[in-house]
Amino acid sequence: METEDRKKRLYSAPAKVTVTVLLFLGALLCTIFGSAFLRLATLGSGDPTARMEGGQYYTTAGCAIKMHIDLSQLSDYLSTRKVFDVNGQYDPTQLVDVTKDYHNGITGVEVNKYTSYTLEDMYQMYVSGCADNLDANADESTYIQEDEALASESSEAAGYGLSGDRSDLTVASGSESEELVPQADLENIALEYMSEDTWKHLQSVGNSRSYSRQFLYLYGCGYPNEISYGIKTAAGSTLADYAAANPEKVSLYDLYRALPDLASQVSSYVWAEESQEQYLGRNSNLRYYVKDETQVYTNMQDWEALSEEEIQNMLESWPMYVSYTRENGRMVEGHFPETAAGYRLSSYLASEQILSGNERVYIGLDTAYPIDDDYKEAARFYDSLAPYAPGILAIAIIGLVMAIAAFVICTIQAGRNQKDGTVRLYGFDSLPTEVAMAVGVILGILLIGYFGYIIAINMSDMSGFFMVFLGLYVCMSVGLFMLFYLSLVRRIKAHNLWEKSILRAVIHLGGRVYEARQESSKLIMAALGLMLLHFIFLPTTGFFGVMLCLVVDILVLLYMLREATGKRTVIEGLRQLGSGDLDYKVDTTELKGNNKELAEVVNSMGDGLKTAVEVRMKNERMQADLITNVSHDIKTPLTSIVNYVDLLKRENIEDPKIKGYIDILERKSQRLKQLTEDLVEASKASSGNVNMEFVTLNLNELVQQVNGEFDERLSGRELDMICSLPPEPALVRADSRYLWRVIENLYGNVAKYAMPGSRVYVDVIRREGSVVFIMKNMSEQTLNISPDELMERFVRGDSSRTTEGSGLGLSIAENLVKLMKGTSNFLWTAISSRWR
């Protein structure tokens, strides 16, 4: 019993709400504090508790990793500056030549204005995609070259673009060695690869020279591309025009191939120049001073005027700084802090140079953090929370355990009803199993994918607000997961996981098709034949096949319409039978096949139902006649017995023993008389052979009259009557005599079977256009039968049958209520009425 009570409490609504709240609370705590601990571990590079030992952020390996990343970017930036800077500055008007190599810097390199662009224009060619498009055009032109080489059966590849070495760009690519298109065919072939306007322009630029197929293709694609992007060389022309006018000097293929490499270098330089000012310029707490044989680079303007000794002396007061000298690629001397950050930076910088193999480097992190950058944000987060890292981890673990425990309990509680522990399903559980699982899986993938995405882009900058957002997002995800998970659990508990499955429906349908294989095989073969007809005739026979298939489709449509009409006729016949017209016959003259067979079954079913109804009516009439005749035959001698008993009572009989016999005779004869009358009335009520006279009655008055009638009997059994009647009249449409009999029977049952000394409740309630009469009492004996059985004839609540009664009272009451268009059950009776 105690176990059952525990289960009921576990399955109660408050318990379920409490466990759900604990689940979300655990998920929230685990996510927020877990992400905070992971952020500390990331910043400390796996050592979030370093602060407990006195270390601050700038002493951690995580800080060194961040500095190493920034120094690597600085190295790339300074390398590009060394190549493209003019007098140590970025000059967007500086020209760069596509045909030149700038490994040793831009200064002093002579350029050809016909193949040169400004740094700004070269950067725009990269970001706009022009350089990549021209490179793709060059790559596509090689297929034209290969076709040309195969056509000429040459053992040596010919055409523009064979030179891939940028050192040969200024050398004539050898137009004499190329197989040129004959002048007679030049225009026709050129117009295959370019528009007429482009061809005319090529003729004017190239002085009507002859060209190879590859060049014609490349010019036809490249020249319009250069014009469309609007970026021209320093001479105001295009590379395509220059190559067309000077085929003995330069290859258009090589120009287009070299262009994206140079554009990529320039774009890296320009981007680094812009981002350097944002990330490693004066807006960074990381300060640097790098010097090689010729140039000094620093992001601190006042350091440029200081000597190396002054810079060294100034940095010595900083807790986090490094300095070293590199000669011929090897670090010969240096200073690194004796911290995890210092050891990590020493390892990095020993093998990686920032500017060149001969350099002097000073790097410091201003731990006062005067600039709002990533270092300040990381230090603020780490230095404030690292002392509490063990507590943060403990709370995260507690949240995880709480969430797991709540998840297990939710699984146990899922679907269970508090009253009896049965499984209760909800509307969502009616979805097909595969659909619910597919939606759940897709939603789960999307949620996990977005979770990974936001973690990836915010891992290096996890603010407190983001952690709270992450916790709420995880709670939302857990809620959606539990929606599908608990539905799955309820389905498993209710054993309808398979019943709601689409696969089961398909298998069941296949089984039904197999069972009806004689009919279904015909339909399947007909459908396959129709599809085969369409497949054969439509593609091969043209208009004739289309018309033939159209005729067949029309015939199929007419057949389907005929079948549908036949089914409609059969359905109408079933509807008529359902409405009670058992003489209705389905006309089968125009029906064919299955519909005709089905109609004949419906007609025979109507005949069978009619016969069954007639037999039942005959039996009921015979039963009623038997009861009436028997009652009449019993009533005649019974009347004589009653009369003679009455005469005996009038005699002056002194013997008390004889008087007792006479009293017994009187009681039993009266009971037998009542039983006979009840049998007749029960027979009439069940067969409906009762003439009802409906009048408007006030049920309140009727109940009060019955109360007065039974007051003495109820008081004799010490029953306390509590009657609740509405203040306004409770009007009903009913037969007054039979309604009195219904209520009288109910009161009689109470007087016979109610527990002495208990209360009896009588209520009359007006409810939505009807009047409800409710009578409640406590039975003297335990009822071991159902309410439906108690309403049957000759069934009594007193199984020992020691009390008076025939067992017909409730049955008579129920049938009379039905005849008065009311409803009833074991404990209450309601008579419907329209309000007046």
C-alpha positions in Angstrom: 0.0 0.0 0.0 2.9 2.4 0.9 4.5 1.6 -2.5 1.3 2.4 -4.3 1.1 5.7 -2.5 4.6 6.5 -3.5 3.9 5.8 -7.1 0.8 8.0 -7.0 2.9 10.9 -5.6 5.6 10.3 -8.2 3.0 10.4 -11.0 1.2 13.4 -9.7 1.2 16.7 -11.6 3.2 18.6 -8.9 5.9 15.9 -9.0 6.1 16.1 -12.8 6.4 19.9 -12.7 9.0 19.7 -10.0 11.1 17.2 -11.9 10.8 19.2 -15.2 11.9 22.4 -13.4 14.9 20.5 -12.0 15.8 19.2 -15.4 15.8 22.7 -17.0 17.6 24.1 -13.9 20.3 21.4 -14.1 20.7 22.0 -17.9 21.0 25.8 -17.3 23.5 25.4 -14.5 25.6 22.9 -16.3 25.7 25.0 -19.5 26.4 28.4 -17.9 29.0 27.2 -15.4 30.4 24.5 -17.7 31.0 27.1 -20.5 32.6 29.4 -17.9 35.0 26.7 -16.8 35.8 25.8 -20.4 36.4 29.4 -21.2 38.8 29.6 -18.2 40.5 26.4 -19.5 40.9 27.9 -23.0 42.3 31.2 -21.7 44.7 29.3 -19.4 45.4 26.7 -22.1 44.2 23.8 -20.0 45.1 25.3 -16.6 42.1 27.3 -15.3 43.2 27.0 -11.7 46.6 28.7 -12.3 45.2 31.8 -10.5 45.0 29.8 -7.3 48.8 29.6 -7.4 49.1 33.4 -7.8 49.4 33.5 -11.6 47.4 36.0 -13.7 46.3 35.8 -17.3 49.6 37.2 -18.7 51.5 34.3 -17.0 49.4 31.5 -18.6 50.2 29.5 -21.7 46.9 30.6 -23.1 48.1 34.2 -23.2 51.3 33.0 -24.9 49.2 31.2 -27.5 47.2 34.4 -28.2 50.5 36.4 -28.5 51.9 33.7 -30.8 48.9 34.0 -33.2 49.2 37.8 -33.2 53.0 37.6 -33.8 52.4 35.2 -36.7 50.0 37.7 -38.3 52.6 40.4 -37.5 55.3 38.4 -39.3 53.1 38.0 -42.4 52.3 41.7 -42.3 55.8 42.8 -42.0 56.9 40.5 -44.8 54.4 42.1 -47.2 55.4 45.5 -46.0 59.0 44.8 -46.7 58.0 43.9 -50.3 55.4 46.6 -51.1 56.2 49.5 -48.8 57.6 52.7 -50.3 59.8 54.5 -47.9 58.3 52.5 -45.1 54.7 53.5 -46.0 51.8 52.1 -47.9 51.3 54.0 -51.2 48.1 53.0 -53.1 49.3 54.7 -56.3 52.5 52.7 -56.5 52.7 50.6 -59.7 53.3 46.9 -59.8 54.0 45.0 -63.0 52.4 41.6 -63.7 55.5 40.4 -65.5 57.9 41.2 -62.6 59.1 39.3 -59.6 59.0 41.2 -56.2 60.7 38.8 -53.8 63.4 41.4 -53.1 61.0 44.4 -52.8 59.3 46.9 -55.0 61.9 49.6 -54.8 64.0 50.1 -57.9 62.1 47.7 -60.1 61.3 49.1 -63.6 57.8 48.6 -64.8 56.0 48.5 -68.1 53.0 50.7 -67.9 51.1 48.5 -70.3 51.3 45.5 -67.9 51.2 47.5 -64.6 48.5 48.5 -62.2 48.4 50.6 -59.1 48.4 48.7 -55.8 44.8 49.9 -55.2 43.6 48.7 -58.7 45.4 45.4 -58.2 43.6 45.0 -54.8 40.3 45.7 -56.5 41.0 43.2 -59.2 41.4 40.5 -56.5 38.4 41.4 -54.4 36.1 41.9 -57.4 37.0 38.5 -58.8 38.4 39.9 -62.1 41.8 38.3 -61.6 40.3 34.9 -60.9 38.0 35.1 -63.8 40.8 35.9 -66.2 42.9 33.0 -64.8 39.9 30.7 -65.4 39.7 32.0 -69.0 43.4 31.1 -69.4 42.8 27.6 -68.0 39.9 27.0 -70.3 41.9 28.1 -73.3 44.3 25.1 -72.9 41.6 22.8 -74.1 41.6 24.8 -77.4 45.4 24.5 -77.5 45.2 20.7 -77.0 42.6 20.4 -79.8 44.8 22.4 -82.1 47.8 20.4 -81.3 46.0 17.1 -82.0 44.7 18.5 -85.3 48.1 19.4 -86.5 49.7 16.1 -85.1 52.5 18.2 -83.7 54.9 16.6 -81.3 55.5 19.9 -79.6 52.7 21.8 -77.8 52.0 25.1 -79.5 50.0 28.4 -78.8 50.1 31.1 -76.3 50.3 30.2 -72.7 52.9 27.5 -72.8 55.3 29.5 -70.6 54.5 29.0 -67.0 57.8 30.6 -65.7 57.3 34.2 -64.7 61.0 34.9 -65.4 60.3 34.4 -69.1 57.3 36.7 -69.3 59.2 39.5 -71.1 60.6 37.0 -73.7 58.7 36.6 -77.0 56.5 33.6 -76.6 57.3 32.6 -80.1 54.5 33.4 -82.5 56.6 31.9 -85.3 56.4 28.5 -83.6 52.6 28.7 -83.2 50.1 27.3 -85.7 48.3 30.4 -86.8 44.8 30.4 -88.4 45.0 31.1 -92.1 43.8 34.6 -93.0 41.0 33.2 -95.2 39.5 31.4 -92.2 40.4 33.9 -89.5 37.2 35.8 -89.3 34.9 32.8 -89.3 36.9 31.1 -86.5 37.2 34.3 -84.5 33.5 34.8 -84.5 33.1 31.4 -83.0 34.8 32.8 -79.8 33.8 36.5 -79.7 31.2 39.0 -80.8 31.5 41.0 -84.0 32.3 44.2 -82.1 35.1 42.4 -80.2 36.4 41.1 -83.5 36.5 44.5 -85.1 38.3 45.9 -82.0 40.9 43.1 -82.2 41.5 43.9 -85.9 42.1 47.5 -85.2 44.5 46.8 -82.3 46.4 44.0 -83.9 46.7 45.5 -87.4 44.9 42.5 -88.9 47.4 40.0 -87.8 46.8 36.3 -87.8 46.4 34.5 -84.4 46.1 31.0 -83.1 42.8 29.5 -82.0 43.8 29.6 -78.3 44.6 33.3 -78.5 41.3 34.0 -80.3 39.4 32.1 -77.6 41.3 33.8 -74.8 40.9 37.3 -76.3 37.2 36.7 -76.9 36.7 35.8 -73.2 39.3 38.0 -71.5 38.9 41.4 -73.2 35.1 41.7 -72.4 35.9 40.7 -68.8 38.5 43.3 -68.4 36.2 46.0 -69.9 33.2 44.9 -67.7 35.3 45.3 -64.5 36.5 48.7 -65.6 40.1 48.2 -64.3 42.8 49.2 -66.8 46.5 49.3 -66.8 48.6 52.3 -66.0 48.6 53.0 -69.8 44.8 53.1 -69.8 44.5 50.0 -71.9 43.9 46.3 -71.3 46.3 43.3 -71.1 44.4 41.7 -74.0 45.0 44.7 -76.2 48.7 44.9 -75.3 49.2 41.1 -76.0 47.3 41.5 -79.3 49.5 44.4 -80.4 52.7 42.8 -79.2 52.6 39.0 -79.8 56.4 38.9 -80.2 56.9 40.4 -76.7 54.3 38.9 -74.4 51.9 36.0 -74.0 48.3 36.8 -73.0 48.0 33.4 -71.4 51.0 34.1 -69.2 49.7 37.5 -68.3 46.4 36.1 -67.2 48.1 33.2 -65.3 50.4 35.6 -63.4 47.8 38.1 -62.6 45.9 36.2 -59.7 49.2 35.4 -57.9 50.3 39.0 -57.8 46.8 40.2 -57.0 46.6 37.8 -54.0 50.0 39.1 -52.7 48.8 42.7 -53.0 45.4 41.9 -51.4 47.2 40.3 -48.4 49.4 43.3 -48.1 46.4 45.8 -48.2 44.3 43.7 -45.9 47.2 43.4 -43.4 47.8 47.1 -43.6 44.1 47.8 -42.8 43.7 45.1 -40.1 47.1 45.8 -38.6 46.0 49.2 -37.5 42.9 47.6 -36.0 44.4 44.6 -34.2 48.2 45.2 -33.8 48.4 48.9 -34.3 48.0 51.5 -31.7 44.7 49.9 -30.7 46.4 46.9 -29.1 47.9 46.3 -25.7 50.5 44.1 -27.4 53.5 46.4 -28.2 56.3 45.5 -30.6 59.6 46.9 -31.9 61.3 44.9 -34.7 64.5 45.9 -36.4 66.4 44.3 -39.3 69.4 45.5 -41.3 67.5 48.3 -43.0 64.2 49.1 -41.4 62.5 49.5 -38.0 58.8 48.5 -37.5 56.8 49.4 -34.4 53.3 50.2 -33.3 54.4 52.7 -30.8 55.3 56.0 -32.5 57.3 57.3 -29.5 59.5 54.2 -29.5 60.9 55.2 -33.0 62.9 57.9 -31.3 64.2 55.7 -28.5 67.4 53.6 -28.5 67.3 49.9 -28.0 68.8 50.3 -24.5 66.0 52.8 -23.6 63.4 50.4 -24.8 64.9 47.6 -22.9 65.0 49.6 -19.7 61.4 50.7 -20.1 60.2 47.1 -20.8 62.0 45.7 -17.7 59.3 47.3 -15.6 56.6 45.4 -17.4 55.6 42.0 -16.0 55.2 40.5 -19.4 57.9 41.2 -22.1 60.4 39.4 -24.2 63.4 40.5 -26.1 65.9 38.7 -28.2 68.5 39.0 -31.0 68.6 36.6 -34.0 71.7 36.3 -36.2 71.7 34.2 -39.4 68.4 32.6 -38.4 69.5 31.6 -34.9 68.5 33.2 -31.6 71.7 34.1 -29.8 70.5 36.0 -26.8 67.1 36.9 -25.3 64.9 37.5 -22.2 61.8 35.5 -21.5 59.7 35.5 -18.3 60.0 32.4 -16.1 56.3 31.7 -16.5 54.2 29.3 -18.6 53.7 32.1 -21.0 57.5 32.8 -21.2 58.4 29.2 -21.8 55.8 28.8 -24.5 56.9 32.0 -26.3 60.5 30.9 -26.1 59.6 27.7 -27.8 57.7 29.4 -30.5 60.2 32.2 -31.3 63.2 30.0 -31.2 62.2 28.4 -34.6 60.1 31.2 -36.1 61.4 34.5 -37.2 59.2 37.6 -37.3 61.0 39.6 -40.0 64.2 38.1 -41.2 67.1 35.9 -40.1 68.9 38.9 -38.7 66.6 40.9 -36.4 66.3 42.6 -33.0 62.9 42.1 -31.4 61.2 43.7 -28.3 57.7 42.5 -27.5 55.7 43.6 -24.4 52.2 43.2 -23.1 50.9 46.3 -21.2 49.3 44.6 -18.2 47.6 47.9 -17.3 45.4 47.2 -20.3 44.7 50.8 -21.3 43.2 49.6 -24.6 39.9 47.7 -24.9 41.1 44.7 -26.9 41.0 40.9 -26.6 43.8 40.9 -24.1 41.9 43.2 -21.7 38.7 41.2 -22.0 40.5 37.8 -21.5 42.4 39.2 -18.5 39.3 40.6 -16.9 37.4 37.3 -17.3 40.3 35.1 -16.2 41.6 37.1 -13.3 38.1 37.6 -11.8 36.9 34.0 -12.1 40.0 31.8 -12.0 40.1 31.8 -8.2 36.6 30.2 -8.2 37.4 27.6 -10.9 36.9 24.6 -8.5 33.5 26.0 -7.3 32.5 26.7 -10.9 33.4 23.2 -12.0 31.5 21.7 -8.9 28.3 23.6 -9.8 28.6 22.5 -13.4 28.9 18.9 -12.3 26.0 19.3 -9.8 23.9 20.7 -12.7 24.8 17.8 -14.9 24.0 15.2 -12.3 20.7 17.0 -11.5 19.8 17.1 -15.2 20.6 13.3 -15.7 18.6 12.3 -12.6 15.7 14.5 -13.6 15.9 13.0 -17.1 15.7 9.4 -15.7 12.7 10.3 -13.4 11.0 12.0 -16.3 11.4 8.8 -18.3 9.7 6.9 -15.5 6.9 9.4 -15.1 6.2 9.8 -18.8 2.6 9.1 -19.6 1.7 7.6 -16.2 -1.7 8.5 -14.7 -1.7 9.4 -11.0 -4.9 7.5 -10.3 -4.2 4.0 -11.6 -0.7 4.3 -13.2 -2.0 3.6 -16.7 -0.4 5.2 -19.7 -2.0 8.4 -21.0 -1.3 9.5 -24.6 -1.5 13.0 -26.0 -2.4 14.5 -29.3 1.3 14.7 -30.4 1.6 10.9 -29.8 -1.0 10.3 -32.6 1.6 11.3 -35.3 3.0 8.4 -37.2 6.2 7.0 -35.5 8.5 7.6 -38.5 7.2 11.2 -39.0 7.7 12.1 -35.3 11.2 10.5 -35.3 12.2 12.2 -38.6 11.1 15.6 -37.4 12.9 15.0 -34.1 16.2 13.9 -35.8 16.1 16.8 -38.3 15.4 19.3 -35.5 18.1 17.8 -33.4 20.7 18.0 -36.2 19.7 21.7 -36.8 19.9 22.5 -33.1 23.3 20.7 -32.6 24.7 22.3 -35.8 23.7 25.8 -34.7 25.1 25.1 -31.2 28.4 24.1 -32.7 28.4 27.1 -34.9 27.8 29.7 -32.2 30.3 27.9 -29.9 32.9 28.0 -32.7 32.5 31.7 -33.5 32.3 32.8 -29.8 34.7 30.5 -28.1 37.4 33.1 -28.0 35.1 35.8 -26.8 32.6 34.2 -24.3 31.0 37.0 -22.4 28.6 36.6 -19.5 25.7 37.6 -21.6 26.6 34.9 -24.2 26.9 32.2 -21.5 23.4 33.1 -20.3 22.1 33.0 -23.9 23.8 29.7 -24.4 22.2 28.3 -21.2 18.7 29.5 -22.4 19.4 28.0 -25.9 20.3 24.6 -24.3 17.2 24.7 -22.2 15.1 25.4 -25.3 16.9 22.5 -27.1 16.3 20.2 -24.1 12.6 21.1 -24.1 12.3 20.3 -27.8 14.2 17.1 -27.3 12.1 16.0 -24.3 8.9 16.7 -26.4 10.0 14.0 -28.9 11.8 11.7 -26.4 8.9 11.5 -24.0 6.5 10.9 -26.9 8.6 7.9 -27.8 8.7 6.7 -24.2 4.9 7.0 -24.0 4.5 5.1 -27.2 6.7 2.3 -25.9 4.9 2.1 -22.6 1.5 2.1 -24.4 2.8 -0.6 -26.8 1.7 1.5 -29.8 5.1 2.4 -31.2 4.6 -0.2 -33.9 0.8 0.4 -34.2 1.4 4.0 -35.2 4.2 3.1 -37.6 3.9 3.9 -41.3 5.9 0.8 -42.0 3.3 -1.3 -40.2 0.6 0.4 -42.2 2.4 -0.4 -45.4 3.0 -4.1 -44.4 -0.7 -4.3 -43.3 -1.8 -2.9 -46.6 0.5 -5.4 -48.4 -1.1 -8.2 -46.4 -4.6 -7.0 -47.3 -3.6 -6.8 -50.9 -2.2 -10.3 -50.7 -5.4 -11.6 -49.0 -7.4 -10.0 -51.8 -4.9 -11.1 -54.4 -7.5 -12.3 -56.8 -8.9 -8.8 -57.1 -5.8 -6.8 -56.4 -3.7 -8.7 -58.9 -6.1 -7.7 -61.6 -5.9 -4.1 -60.7 -2.1 -4.2 -60.4 -1.8 -5.9 -63.8 -4.2 -3.4 -65.3 -2.2 -0.5 -63.9 1.1 -2.0 -65.1 -0.4 -2.6 -68.5 -1.6 1.0 -68.7 1.9 2.4 -67.7 3.6 0.1 -70.2 1.3 1.3 -72.9 2.2 4.9 -72.2 5.9 4.0 -72.0 5.9 2.3 -75.3 3.6 4.4 -77.4 4.2 8.0 -76.2 7.9 8.2 -77.0 7.8 6.2 -80.3 4.6 6.8 -82.2 4.2 10.6 -82.0 0.7 11.9 -82.5 -0.9 8.5 -83.1 0.5 7.2 -79.8 -0.7 10.3 -77.9 -4.2 9.8 -79.3 -4.2 6.1 -78.6 -3.2 6.7 -75.0 -5.8 9.4 -74.7 -8.6 7.1 -75.8 -7.4 4.4 -73.4 -7.3 7.0 -70.5 -10.9 8.1 -71.4 -12.0 4.4 -71.3 -10.3 4.0 -67.9 -12.0 7.2 -66.7 -15.4 5.9 -67.8 -14.8 2.6 -66.1 -13.8 4.3 -62.9 -16.9 6.6 -63.0 -19.1 3.5 -63.5 -17.6 1.8 -60.5 -17.9 5.0 -58.4 -21.6 5.3 -59.3 -22.2 1.6 -58.4 -20.5 2.1 -55.1 -22.6 5.1 -54.4 -25.7 3.1 -55.1 -24.6 0.4 -52.6 -23.7 3.0 -50.0 -27.2 4.5 -50.4 -28.7 1.1 -49.8 -26.6 0.7 -46.6 -27.7 4.1 -45.4 -31.4 3.2 -45.9 -30.9 0.0 -43.9 -29.1 1.9 -41.2 -32.1 4.3 -41.0 -34.5 1.4 -40.3 -36.0 0.8 -43.8 -35.5 -2.9 -43.9 -37.8 -3.3 -47.0 -35.4 -1.2 -49.1 -33.7 -3.1 -52.0 -30.7 -2.0 -54.0 -31.4 -2.0 -57.8 -28.8 -4.4 -59.3 -29.9 -4.2 -62.9 -27.2 -1.7 -63.9 -24.5 -2.9 -61.6 -21.5 -5.0 -62.7 -18.8 -7.1 -61.1 -18.0 -6.6 -57.4 -20.6 -3.8 -57.0 -23.4 -6.2 -58.1 -22.1 -8.9 -55.7 -21.9 -6.4 -52.9 -25.5 -5.1 -53.6 -26.9 -8.6 -53.5 -25.2 -9.1 -50.1 -26.8 -5.9 -48.9 -30.2 -7.0 -50.1 -29.8 -10.4 -48.4 -28.6 -8.7 -45.2 -31.8 -6.5 -45.2 -33.9 -9.6 -45.5 -32.0 -11.3 -42.7 -32.4 -8.2 -40.5 -36.1 -8.0 -41.3 -36.6 -11.6 -40.4 -34.6 -11.2 -37.2 -36.6 -8.1 -36.2 -39.9 -9.9 -36.9 -38.8 -12.9 -34.8 -37.7 -10.7 -31.9 -41.0 -8.7 -32.0 -42.9 -12.0 -32.0 -40.9 -13.2 -29.0 -41.5 -10.0 -27.2 -45.2 -10.1 -27.9 -45.4 -13.7 -26.7 -43.4 -12.8 -23.6 -45.7 -9.8 -22.9 -48.8 -11.9 -23.5 -47.4 -14.7 -21.3 -46.7 -12.2 -18.5 -50.2 -10.6 -18.9 -52.0 -14.0 -19.0 -50.1 -15.4 -16.1 -50.5 -12.2 -14.1 -54.3 -12.3 -14.9 -54.5 -16.0 -13.9 -52.7 -15.3 -10.6 -54.6 -12.1 -9.9 -58.1 -13.8 -9.8 -57.3 -16.4 -7.0 -55.0 -13.8 -5.3 -57.9 -11.4 -5.0 -60.0 -14.2 -3.4 -57.1 -14.9 -0.9 -56.8 -11.2 -0.1 -60.6 -10.9 0.5 -60.8 -14.0 2.6 -57.8 -12.8 4.7 -59.7 -9.6 5.2 -62.8 -11.5 6.3 -60.7 -13.6 8.8 -59.3 -10.4 10.3 -62.9 -9.2 11.0 -63.6 -12.3 13.0 -63.1 -12.0 16.7 -60.3 -14.6 17.0 -58.6 -14.6 20.4 -55.9 -17.2 19.7 -52.6 -15.1 19.1 -51.1 -17.9 17.1 -53.9 -17.9 14.6 -53.7 -14.1 14.5 -50.0 -14.4 13.6 -50.8 -16.8 10.8 -53.4 -14.3 9.4 -50.9 -11.4 9.5 -48.4 -13.5 7.6 -51.0 -14.4 5.0 -51.9 -10.7 4.6 -48.2 -9.6 4.1 -47.4 -12.3 1.6 -50.5 -11.9 -0.4 -50.0 -8.1 -0.6 -46.4 -8.7 -1.7 -47.5 -11.2 -4.3 -50.1 -8.7 -5.5 -47.4 -6.0 -5.8 -45.0 -8.4 -7.6 -47.8 -9.2 -10.1 -48.4 -5.5 -10.8 -44.7 -4.9 -11.1 -44.4 -7.7 -13.7 -47.2 -6.2 -15.8 -45.8 -2.7 -15.5 -42.2 -3.8 -16.3 -43.4 -5.7 -19.4 -45.3 -2.7 -20.6 -42.4 -0.3 -19.9 -39.8 -2.5 -21.7 -42.0 -3.0 -24.7 -43.1 0.6 -24.9 -46.7 -0.3 -24.5 -47.4 2.7 -22.3 -49.6 5.7 -23.1 -47.8 8.8 -22.0 -49.6 12.1 -21.3 -46.9 14.8 -21.3 -47.6 17.9 -19.2 -45.5 20.6 -17.7 -44.5 19.7 -14.1 -42.6 21.4 -11.4 -40.2 18.8 -10.3 -39.6 20.7 -7.0 -43.2 20.2 -5.9 -43.1 16.5 -6.9 -40.0 15.8 -4.9 -41.5 17.6 -1.8 -44.6 15.4 -2.1 -42.5 12.3 -2.2 -40.5 13.5 0.7 -43.7 13.8 2.8 -44.9 10.4 1.6 -41.7 8.6 2.7 -40.8 10.7 5.8 -42.1 8.1 8.2 -40.4 5.2 6.5 -37.1 7.0 6.3 -37.3 8.1 9.9 -38.1 4.6 11.0 -34.6 3.5 9.6 -33.0 6.7 11.1 -32.2 8.1 7.7 -31.4 11.9 7.6 -32.9 13.4 4.4 -30.9 16.4 3.0 -32.9 17.9 0.1 -31.5 20.7 -2.0 -34.0 22.3 -4.4 -33.4 25.4 -6.7 -35.4 28.5 -5.7 -36.9 28.8 -9.1 -39.4 26.2 -10.5 -37.7 23.2 -12.1 -40.1 22.7 -15.0 -40.1 19.5 -17.1 -42.3 17.9 -19.8 -43.2 14.4 -18.5 -46.1 12.1 -17.6 -47.0 13.0 -13.9 -48.1 9.5 -13.0 -45.1 7.7 -14.4 -42.6 10.3 -13.2 -44.1 9.9 -9.7 -43.6 6.1 -10.1 -39.9 6.7 -11.0 -39.1 8.8 -8.0 -41.2 6.6 -5.7 -39.1 3.5 -6.8 -35.9 5.4 -6.1 -37.1 6.4 -2.6 -38.3 2.9 -2.0 -34.9 1.5 -2.8 -33.3 3.9 -0.3 -35.8 3.0 2.4 -35.0 -0.7 1.8 -31.3 -0.8 1.3 -29.7 2.4 2.8 -27.5 2.0 5.8 -29.5 2.9 9.0 -28.3 6.1 10.6 -26.8 7.5 7.4 -27.7 10.5 5.3 -29.6 10.6 2.0 -28.9 13.4 -0.4 -31.5 14.6 -2.9 -30.6 17.4 -5.4 -32.6 19.0 -8.2 -30.3 21.0 -10.6 -31.1 23.0 -13.6 -28.3 22.4 -16.2 -28.2 23.7 -19.8 -31.8 23.2 -20.9 -32.5 20.2 -18.7 -33.4 19.3 -15.1 -31.2 16.8 -13.3 -32.6 14.8 -10.3 -29.7 13.3 -8.2 -30.2 10.9 -5.3 -27.2 9.6 -3.3 -27.2 7.3 -0.3 -24.8 4.8 1.3 -25.8 1.1 0.8 -26.1 -1.1 3.9 -24.4 -4.0 2.1 -21.4 -4.0 -0.2 -22.5 -4.1 -3.9 -20.5 -6.8 -5.7 -22.1 -6.2 -9.0 -21.8 -3.4 -11.6 -24.3 -0.6 -11.9 -25.4 -2.0 -15.3 -26.2 -5.4 -13.8 -28.2 -3.7 -11.0 -30.5 -2.1 -13.6 -31.5 -5.5 -14.9 -34.8 -7.2 -14.0 -34.9 -9.3 -10.8 -31.5 -8.2 -9.7 -31.3 -6.9 -6.1 -28.6 -5.2 -4.1 -29.5 -7.6 -1.2 -27.8 -10.8 -2.4 -29.3 -12.7 0.5 -32.8 -11.5 -0.6 -33.9 -11.0 3.0 -35.6 -7.7 2.4 -38.8 -7.1 0.5 -38.6 -6.2 -3.1 -38.9 -7.8 -6.5 -35.8 -6.5 -8.2 -37.9 -4.7 -10.8 -38.0 -1.1 -9.4 -34.8 0.3 -11.0 -35.6 -1.5 -14.3 -39.0 0.0 -14.4 -37.7 3.4 -13.5 -35.0 3.2 -16.3 -37.5 2.2 -19.0 -40.0 4.8 -17.9 -37.4 7.5 -18.0 -36.4 6.5 -21.6 -40.1 6.6 -22.6 -40.2 10.2 -21.3 -37.1 11.0 -23.4 -34.7 11.2 -20.5 -31.5 9.5 -19.5 -30.7 7.6 -16.3 -28.0 5.5 -14.6 -27.5 3.8 -11.3 -27.0 6.9 -9.3 -28.9 9.7 -11.1 -31.8 10.3 -13.3 -32.3 13.3 -15.6 -35.4 14.4 -17.4 -34.8 16.7 -20.3 -37.1 19.6 -20.9 -37.3 22.8 -22.9 -37.6 25.8 -20.7 -40.8 27.8 -20.9 
